[in-house]
Amino acid sequence: MGLAGSWEVFVVLTKEEEKRKVKKWRRREETDSMSVPIQETPRLWTSKGNEEVTLRMAESGTAAERPLTVHQMFTSAVESFGNYTALSWKDEQQQQKVLNYTEYYQNCRTAAKSFLKLGLERYHGVGILGFNSPEWLISDIAAILAGGFAVGIYSTNSPEACQYIVDNCKANVIVVENDKQLQKILQFQDQLPSLKAIIQYKDSLEEKKNNLYTWEEFMELGRNEPDAPLDDIIASQKPNQCCTLIYTSGTTGPPKGVMLSHDNLTWTALATSRHIEVKDATVAQERLISYLPLSHIAAQLNDIWVPMKVGGATYFAQPDALQGSLVNTMKEVHPTFFIGVPRVWEKIQERMKATGAQLSTVRRKVSAWAKNVGLHTNLSKINQNGVSHEPLTYHIAKMLVFNKVRTQLGLDCCYKCYTAAAPIAKDTQEFFLSLDIPVYDVYGMSEVTGPHSMSKINAFRLTSCGKEMEGCKTKILNPDENGIGELCFWGRHVFMGYLNMADKMEEAMDTDGWLHSGDLGKHDKDGYLFITGRIKELIITAGGENIPPVPIEDAVKKALPLISNAMLIGDNRKFLSMLLTIKCQVDGETGTPEDELTPEAVELCRKLGSKSTRVPEVSGGRDHVVHAAIQEGINQVNGNATSNAQRIQKWIVLDHDFSINGGELGPTMKLKRSVVMKMYKDQIDNFYK
């Protein structure tokens, strides 16, 4: 039957009854949890999932707005936008289905009662593993309403990575998309004493097992359950309590559970919608597409919380969105607001360039002329803070080229295009700017509930991530002569803490309560924020994946004893690659690497069936036997990767080893990554041609 066929039976109240009931719930909440207790000793962070924190309130402005729980924000949306479309998707027969805000809310309440029926305990997790869907969002919100933690898990995660997260959050229930994801959980189900039930929300069950439910069976559990137990839990919730966990990898060690409070979510949704002037549905309803991984806070804020705040409509893309179907969805939905990671924009750019190459000579010339006009006009607008004279040639170019391009991309109604999760290349921004499509940048992190600063119309600079949202503060720690220092954050968007990791919190937050980002940046004279680098050894791919390089490099060296040094590449790139060096003799006096292999390396080559004794015989893929052995080792490492994004796609053996004299290593033999990137720029660029 699926969700489309099951929600109707849950909505049995008349509109008047619904309004009275929502108002009753809101009055009860206002009595029980409108104010946040002031602790004698204010504590801005915690590592305990059941503890409260002091909110970073201000005396005026956005940061002084009344704190809300998720339920309070949701019931407000139901009152204001009850009959407006909330969620829209295609069923298995490709028929369009819709839930309005009243129906959306009732489904979440029913699911919350089902979670309680299955034994969900307060401050325990509900893991959600699968592609974006109405069931994903309903499970997320229902987990929060029922007093648990909503815990998104990347669908590309390995079974081991899933097990760590499920165990860390003490999940009582796991919601999976299909049998493929179910099999990951079944591998370690017996090792999780907290786990009580699993729900599969798509496809039929391959095999019936105890405590394994279809989505229809799951929703049936809560349909006739009384409201009172759920209402008691909702009434007891406070804005300064944890409701969501976002798992993110550090540079070393296991993933960290970022604890976000009700106020983190509801306040950041408010601040974001105000900062970029998102329209209220009663004025003009926003339409957006859900396709980025919902285990990431950027997608949750974009797909769940901001729409809820303003009454926006969330449309779900097909599971193969990033394999090419996204543009088709864009053409159908005509989003008014669209966000993509840099790799999405790069893919669109590549597709458009390929299409342009097929045009006739005349049309290519017209396109080139229009793009030149578009770039110069928009750069002029940027320099004038969005206000600039638009020449007649711009309007002609808009009619001949720009409007048609927007229509072909499904962006004809989109007035706000954003990029997030990783830095976007200036070339890509200029490409879209030349087509009269400004792509605005968002900067933030999971630990600040997503955004901290955002570009917008009338506040846009190329390579800048705009200005801070109102109520968010940036401190630049120990700035150098160019004003560059570590970026530190303050605001109600700053998270509660890392679950069960007090030591990590002491590293991340100073005694004054400022969150240290690990990023380097500066403000220009006009207050625009620029990110210049990272203190942490952390790779952020063009797809927004945060990848610690050291564990992967160590795994390669362990799998391949022939390798001396390994350096992972992939920052702001569409996939990972690696530079490798072979163990060789070193000059005893100068420390300079020589061409001769070490005896150990020679022996390893012999065992492989290779006669190589010198580096030049192996480097650059010259020795096919050694090359094949290295590829086998890389495959082994890739087989243990946490996700597809952490797999090494290309590699090369360099002509000589790294050394202090060569400049690749520091005095303590630590790899100087920025130096290596410059020294081997040609080899690295070849990976991505």
N, C-alpha and C positions, 0 to 999 in steps of 0.2 A: 504493500500500500504506500509506504514511504511517507515523508513529512506532508507532502501536498494532500494526501488523502486522509491524514489523521488529525490535522489541527482543527477542522471544522467542529468536531464534536466537543472540543474543549471550550469553545466560546458560546456560552449559553445565556449570558447575562444580557439584558437589554442595555441600550446606551445609557439610560438614566441610572439603572442599577450599577453599571460599571463606574460611572462618574462618582456616585455616592460611595462606592467601595474604595475607590482610589483615594478619595478625599479622607475617608476614615483611616486608611493605612498611613497617609501622609501626616494627619494630625497626631496619630499615635507615635510615629517616628519623631516628630518635632518635640513631643513631650519627653521622650526617652533619650534621644541622642542629638538634639539640636546643638547643645554646647559640648565642648571638649574639655574634660577635666584638666585643670592646670596642676601639674605636678610640682611638689615642693622644690625638687631639684630638676629643672628642665633637662630632658634627655632627648636629643635630636635623632639618635639612631639606636637600633637594637639589632641583635642577631637572633632573637627569639621570635618565632612566628606568632606566639600568643600575646605578645606585649604591645603596648601603645607607645607612640612617640609624641613629642610636642610639635605642633604644626608651626611652620615659619610664617606666622601671620604678620601683616603690616597694618598701619593705622589708616591707610587710605588707598584708593586705587584698586586695581584688579586683585592684588595680593591680600586685600582686606575683605574680599567677598566671603559670604557665609560658607563654611565647609559643608559638603554634602556627602552622603553615602551614595553608592551606585543605585540603590533602590530609590532613593529620593530623586535622583536625576531622572531615572527611568519613569517614575510615576508622573513627574512633571512633563516629560515628553508625551506620555499617554494623554494627559489633560489637554495639552496644547496641540498635539498632532495625531490624535487617536485614529483618524480615518485616512491619514496620509500613508503612502507606501513606505514601508520600512525595509523589507527584504524582497528581492526578486531573483528568480533563478529558473533554469530549464530542467524539467524532469527527464526521466529516461526516454520518453517519447518526444523530447525536444519541445514540449509545450511550456509556455511561460507561466510561472506560478508566482503568487504574490502573498505576502503577509503585511497587513497594516500595523501600526504601532500598538493598537489594542490587542490584536491577535498575537503579535510578537511577544508582548508582555505576558499574556496568558500562557503561551507555550513555555516561556521561561519559568513561570511559577509551577506549572505542571511538572516540568523536568526537575525543578528543585525538590519538589515533594517526592519524586521518584528516587532522587539521590538519597534523600533521608530514609526512604523505605529500604534502600539497599545497604544502609548502615553508614553513610557518610558522617564522619565525626567533625566537630568544630576544629578548625585549623589543620585539617588534613587535605591533601591534594586530590584534584580530579585531573588526571592526565588526558590530554587531547592530542591524538596522533593521526593526521590526515590532511587532505587538501581542503581548502576553503569551501564552506557550505553553510546553509542555514543551521544545520545540526551543530556545526562547530561553534557558531556564535551563541546558539541557545544553550549548549553545554557550558560554555564559558561563563555566561551570565548566571545561569542556574546554579553553578557551583558556588558563585559568590553569594547569591541570595540565600543559599542553604548553609552558609557559614564556613564553607571550605575555601580552598585556594584554587583558582583557575590556573592550570599549568599547561601551556602549549609545548609540544615536543616536535622538533623538526621531522618532517616525514622522511627525510633522507638519512636520519640518524641510524647508526648500526644498533643491533640488539643490545650490545654492551652499554652504549651511550644512553639508550632508553632505560635500561635497568638502573643505571646510576641515578638518573633524574627521578624515576618512580620511587626508588628507595629513599632518596634524599628528602623528598617532600612528603613521605609517608602516605602515598596515594592510596585511598580506599577504593577508588573507581578509575578505570581507564576507558576512554572512548576512542575507538579506532575506526578508520574509514572502511577498510575492506580486509579480506583474508590475508593479503600480503603484509599489512601492518599487524594484523592479529598474530601471525606466526612469530613476529619479533617478540611479542609479549609472552606468548606461550612457552618460549624457550627458557624463561626464567621465572615464570609464574609461581612455582613452588618455593622460590627463594625470597618471596616477598610476604611476610606475615601480615602486613597491613592491608594487602589487596583483597577486596571482597567481591568485586564484580567487574566484568568487561562488557562493553556495549559496542556493537558493530553497526554503524549507521548507513552503510551502503552495501548493496549486493546481498544475496541470501547466504546463510551460514553453510559452510562446507560440511561442518559436523557439529551436532548439538552437544554442548558440554554444560556441566553444572556451572551456574553463575555466569553464563554467557548469554547475552540477550540481543535480539534485533532492536532497531530503534523503535518499532511499533510496540514491541513487548515492554520495552523500557518505559515509554510514555504511558502505557496502560497501567503500570504500577502506581503512578501518582494521580491518575485521573479522579479517583473517588476518595483519595486521602483527605482528611480534614485540613482546613487552612490554618487552624490555631497554632500547631507546632511550628510551622514555617513563619507565621506572623510574629511569634515570640522571638525567633532567632533574628528576623529582620529588624524588629524593634530594638533589640539589644546591640545592634551593630553601630559602630562609631566611625566617623570619617578618618580618625587617626589609627585605624587598625588595618592590618594587611589583608588583601583580598586576591592578589595576583602575584604569581612568580614568573619571572622572565629569566631563563637560564642562558648564560653567556660564558664563553671561555676566557680565562685569563691568559697571561703569557706562558704560565706553567701551571701544572697541577690540574685538579678536576674542575668542571664547570661550576660557576657560582650562581646561586639562586638569588636574583635581585628581587627583593620584597617591595611591592608597590602597594600603597594604601588606597582606600577609597578616595581620599582627598587628592592623592597623586593623580588618579585617573580623572576624576570629575573636574578638578581645578585646571589641569593641563588642557582638557578638552575646551574649557571656557576660555583660557588664555590664548590657545591656538586659534580658535574661531574668531576671537576679537582681533588678534594680531594681523591675520590675513583677510579679515573682513568676509568671512563665510556667511552666506545669506541664510536667514531664518526661513523655514518652509512656508510660513504664512506670507512671505514676500515673494520668494521664488525658490522652489525646492531644488537643492543640490542633488546631483546624480554622480555616483562614483562607482568604480569597479574594484571588486575584491579579488586579488590574484596573488599578491605577495605573501610569503609565509606568515601565517598568523601567530606563530611562535615568537615572532619579532614584534617589539613594542610599536614600531613605526606603523606596521600593518594594523595592529589592534586599534591604535589611536585613529587611524584613517578610516577603518572599516566599521568600527563599533562605537567608539566614544564620541568623536566629533559629530558624526551623523546623529547620534542620540541627542546630543546637546542642541542641535539646530533643526532636527526633524528631517535629516537627509535620507535619501534612498540608496541602499547598498545593493548593487547588482553583482552576481557571482559569475566569474569567468569559467571557462572549461578547464579541466585539469591539465590540458596540454597548452595552456595559455602561453607559456614561455617557449614553447616549441613552434609557435607561429600563429595560433588561433586568437591571440589577444586582439590583434587589429580588427578581426571580424566582430568580436564582442564590442569593441570601441565604436564601430560603425553602427551597430544595433542600438547601443545604449546612448550614444552621444553624451558622454560625461561632461559635466560642467567643471569638475575638479579631477585632476589626474596626477598620480604620483608614481614614479618609477625609480628603481636604482639605476646608477649610471649604465650598467650593462644593457638594460632595457632600452634606454635612449640610444646607446651605441648600435644595438641591433636594428632599431628603426632607421638610424642614419645609414647603416650599411645597405639596408633594403632599398632606401630611397636613392642612394647613389647607383646601385645596380639598375634600378628602374630608369634613372636618368640617362644612363649610358645607352639605353635602347631607343632613346628619342631620336627624331630626325635632326638634321643639322640645324634647321631653323628653330625648332623648339628648344634645342640645347642652348642656342645663343640667347633666346628670349629668357630662358630659365637663369642663365648666368647673369644676364643684365638685371633681372628682377632681384636675384640674391644679393648682388652688389648694392642695389638701391636699399634693400631691406636691412642689410647689415649697417650701412652708413646711417640710415634713418634711426634705427634702434640704438646704435651707439651714441648718437646725438641725444636721444631721449634719456639714456642712462646718465650722461654727463649733465643733463638739465633736470635730474630727479624726476623723470617721467613726463616732463612738460617740454615739448619741442615742436617747432614748425614741421608739419608734414608736407613735403613738396608734392606737386601734382604727379611726378613720376612714381611716388610711393603709392598713391591711390590707383594709378594705372597698373602697377605691379601687383597690387592687392587683388584687383579684379581679374587680371590675366593668370596669375600664378598662386598667390598666397591663399586665397579662398578655396581654390581647387585642391591644394595640398592638404589643407585642414579637413576638407570633406573626405578626401581619400584616406586620411588617417582616423577619421571619426572624431576629430577634435574641433569640429565646426562650432560647437556650443561651449567649448572649454575655454574659460577665461583665466584659469590658474593651472599651470603645469609645474610640477615640482620634482626635484631629484633629492634623494636622501640615502643614508646608510654608508656612503663612501664618497670621496671627492670625485667630482666630474671633471673630465678634461676640458680645458679651455676651448680646444678645437671643436668639441661636440656642442658646447654652449653657443659658440659663434655660428656653427652650422645651422642650428635651429633659429638663432636670432636673425640670420639672413633670410629665413623663411617666415619671419614675423611671428615666431613662436618662442617667446622668452621662457626659458626653463629656470625657475628659481631654486635656490639651494636651501637645504635645511641642515643644520648642524646640531648634533646632540648625542645622546647615548642612552642605553637602557637605564642607567642609573639616574637619569633625569626624566624618566617617563617619556623618552623620545626627543622632542625638540627643545633647544635652548635658544637658538637664534635662527631667524628665517628671513630670506629675501622676500620682497613683495613689490607690487606695483608702486612706483614712486620711491622705492628704497632698494635699489638693485645695482650691484657692481659685479662685473665679471671676476671670477675666482674668489669672491667674497661670499660668506654665508650670511650676509645681511646684518641685522641688528637684533639684540635680545628682545624677547617678548616682555611686555610690561610685567613687572614683578619678579623678573629673573635678573640676577646680578652676576657679573664676571669680574674676578680679580686676577690680574696677571702677576704671577709670583716671580720675584727676582728677574725683572726684565733686563735684557742686555742693552747695548747702545742703540739698537734698532727698535727697542720697545718689545722685543720678543721674549716671552717667558711662559711658564706653565699656566694653563687656563684652569681656574678654580671657580666653582659654581655655588650659588646660593639661591634659594627660592622654594616655593611650595611644591615644585616639581621634583625636588631632590628626594631620592628614594629613602626607605626606612632603614635598609641595611642588607647585608648578605646573610641568608639563612644559615644558621649554625656555623658562621665563620667570623667570629669576633676579631681574630687576628687580621683578616683581610680588611675589615672595616677600619681598624686602627691605622692601616696603611693608606686607605683611601680618603679618610676624613680627618682633618686636623682638629685640634682641641677647641677651635673657635667655630667649628661646624661647617667649614668650607670643604666641599667635595673636590678632590684633586683629580683632574681628568687624565693626566698623563700625556695630554696633547700640548703642543707648543703653538702659540699664536700671538696676535697683536691686534690693536685697534688702529685705524687710520685717523686722520685729523677730523673726519666727519662721523666717527663712531662706528664705522663698519668693521666687522670682525673678520679676520683672515687667519686661516689655519696654515701653519708653516711646516709642521712636522709632528712627530710623536716621540715621546720619551720611551714609551714602552716598545718592546720588540714585538709588535703585533701587525700582521698583514691584514688589510681590509681589501677584499677583492672588489671588482667592479660590480659584483652582484650583492655586495654588502655583507658578505660572510667575514666574521672576525676569526682569524686563524693564527694561532701561536706557532711560529716557525721552528723553534728549538726542538720540541718533541718529535716533529717530523724529520728534521735533520738528524737527530740522534738515532731515530729508527732506521734511517737509510744506512748510516755508518755501522749500525749493529748488524744489519742484514748483509752488508757488503764490506767485509774486512779489508778489501783492496782499496777502499776509499779513505782518503786522508781528511778532506774537508768537503762539506756539503752546504750550499747556501740556497735556501728557498726563495723564489721570486714570485710575485703575484700581487703586490700592492697596487690597487687601482687597475688591475688587469683582469681579463675575462677568465683566466684559468691559471693554475700553478705550474711553474717550471722550476728547474734546478740546475745550478752550476756545481760540477763535481771536480775534484782533483784526486790524483792517484798517489799512493805512498811512494816516496822516492828518497834517494840519498840526499843528505844536506851537508854543505861545506862546513866543517867543524869550526872554522875561524869566523867566517862571515855570516853563517846561518842561511846562506842562499840555497834555494832548492836546486838540485842538479837533475840531469836527464835520466840517470841510472835509477832503476827501481830498487826498492829495498829488497833484501833477500827474502823476506816474508812475502812481498808482492810477487817476486819472481816465482816462488813456490806455488802461490795461489794460481798464477797464470798457468803453470805447468799442470796442475791438477785439473784445470779446465780444458787442457789440450792446446794451450797457446804457447808459442815460443817467444813472445815479447819479453824484452829485458829493459826497455827504455820507454820513457813517457811518450815521446813522439810516435812510437809504434802503436800506442793505445789511444791517444787523444783524438778527438774529432771523429770517432767511430771507425778508425782505420783497422782495428783488430775486431773482426766480426764475431769471433768466439767470445772475447771479453765483453763486447757490446751486448751480445745476447744474454750473457750472465748478469750484467748490470740491469738490463731490462727485466729479467726474472726477479731480481731483488726489489726493484721498484714496484713491480706487480704485487709482490708479497706485502710491501708496506702499504700500497693502495688498498689491498684487501682488508687491512685493519683500520682503514680511515673511518673517522666518525661520520663523515658525510661525503657526498660526491664532490663537493666543492674543495675538499681537502685531499683530493687525489692529484698526484704529479702527472701532468700530461706530456711534458717534453723535458729533455735534459741534454747536457753536453759535458764531455770530459775536456777540461781545459789543458793547454799545452804545458803548464807548470803549476806547481803547488803554491798555495798562499804562504806568505811569510811576513815578518816584521819589516825586513829590508824592502820587500816589494810593495809595502804599504797596505796590504790587505788585512794584516793583523796588528793589533795594538801591543803595547809593552807587556801586557799580561796574556798575550796570545788570543785576545778576544776579537772576534770578527768585526771588522769595520764595514758595516753593510753599505753605508752611503758611498764609501770609497770604491768598493767592489762594483756597485751599480754603475759608477762612472767609468771605471776601468774597462768593464766588459759590456759596455752599452751596445756595441754592434751585435755581439752574440745574443744578448737578451732581446734586442729588437727583432732578430731573426726568428725567435720563438713565436712572435705574434704577428708576423707578416701574413 
